[in-house]
Amino acid sequence: MFKVLMILLLCNQNLSWDIKSTVATHIKNNYPWARIEIGEIETSNSLPDTPPKSIKVIKGPPGKTVLKLEFENGERATLYTQVRAFDLVVMSRRALRKGHIIEGEDLYLTPVEVDRIPKGALIGDFREAIGKRLVRSIVANTPISEYILENRTKIKRGHRVTIVVNSPNITASTVGELKEDGYVGDYVKVVNVSSRKIIQGVLIDENTVEVEY
């Protein structure tokens, strides 16, 4: 003989507190996602008219989620629901060619369910992508991931470098200071610390700017 567990739909209970809002607030406060959607909430217990003093997640989220509630009067209840979770993924606004340096106008954010976000995709912030070079061409609406970006470190303005001057007749070096942020391979402005003259050269590594005459 099978014992049948009767599940009560919480929408049929008239309580002074909002069950779905209480569960949603708990999940938002304890998980990093940008947005969540909560389905129907079910329980095998009737609930007190006062909100719970504690909520413990037993399973999930996302997906099938089970929560244990404890109330001030000592009562306990188990809730069952489905939770969909979304994060803001960085996407390409247009088709971009291999070698393109990413700019802010190339990107936008869109919510994607967390279990559908590609591995390595950038989430929530453009800044990690801006200024980096694409290692392959992409079409519009492609998630921007660490795997399609050249791993370049930004060298900050004010960083001390060695200025190497190459010409057909002479090679010389002196100490310089970057006048702008840049990446290895970029043309950057640099000031000669001795003469205070500003010149432009190629940042060939994080500590060297090469100038040709």
Secondary structure by P-SEA (a helix, b strand, c coil): cbbbbbbbccccccccccaaaaaaaaaaaccccccccccccccccccccccccccccccccccbbbbbbbccccccbbbbbbbbbbbbbbbbccccccccccccccccccccccccccccccccccccccccccccccccccccccccccbbbbbcccbbbbbbbbcccccbbbbbbbcccccccbbbbbbccccccccccccccccbbbbcc
